[in-house]
Amino acid sequence: MTELLLIRHGLPMAGVFDPGLSPEGTAQAERLAAWLVHEDLDALYVSPYQRARETVAPLERLTGMTATVLDDLREWDTDVSQPYTPPEQIGADDPRATALSEGRYEDFVPDLDWDAFRARAARAMDTVFAAHPGGRVAVVCHGGITNTYLATVLGLPTMFWFHPGYTSVSRVRRMPGGRIVLHSVNETAHMIAERAVDAVDAVA
């Protein structure tokens, strides 16, 4: 069995193209790394976008691994002429903010080529699965990629169907025989708790 941990990046800075993490996002990434370092990860993969690469950096430091940059993990926002604004920080008078607040997540990006985006998300995960026929792999990417891939696994007609938290973890497993199943969605325990194993390690 192979398990993929699909991780949304931390909260990014606003107002620039391809932003890195905000101070809050950096703290989120550190908490994520401290949580996942105990999961016996076999490999790390990351989107080429700066917010994803800065999210995986603390995990690289703690595990001693270097994340493989996979271009297919990039998000849908590829317009270099526009500064990036985190969805949650878009002005209330913007129709996209209304769509987000009402759970109409696909309306946030109405012009997206859904078939192409879905194909790219599936291709990215197939690439990781093929490279790791067993073990556990952390994949740091984006909310849209995670949404679309999980929708594909579940056979949902809607590609954007939930709103992942920053540094949230969703898990899929490829079982013997090749069947891919969803194991969890939007885990955020690391933001409010400490692993019991941390206390054991401190005593040791």
C-alpha angles and dihedrals in degrees: 000000000000121000122201120199107206107203128189114219122253125266108297131211117266131232102035135085116257093002127199122225125298117232088265090050091051090053090049091052092051092052090048092052093048088052099045098043087082094057099082095240117196099197145359128222128184143185115249091241116109096236090058095044092052090049093055094044097086090048090051089052095050097042099038089230128126117226118236111233110227115189094203089067092068119119128246095258101095101140104119091189093070128065115238120250121185108246092240091057098053113121118267091239091061113100088224090062090053091049090051094048091049095048094248091134097163089058087064089075104023095163096053117125094239097187093052093044092049091048091051093049091050091046091052094053093043088055092054094044091050092051093049113040090177139016135043125303129188114217114192109199140119143301094251095051091047092047093049097045094048090047088054092050090050095043093239120164091216114074098195104046106145139026111241118214119239110278089004117156125223120182133212126179131204106213128206105286093036102273112146117213134183113243104175143351132215101351110188103162091120090068094063107020144048123228114252088228089066090067091048091051091050091055092046 
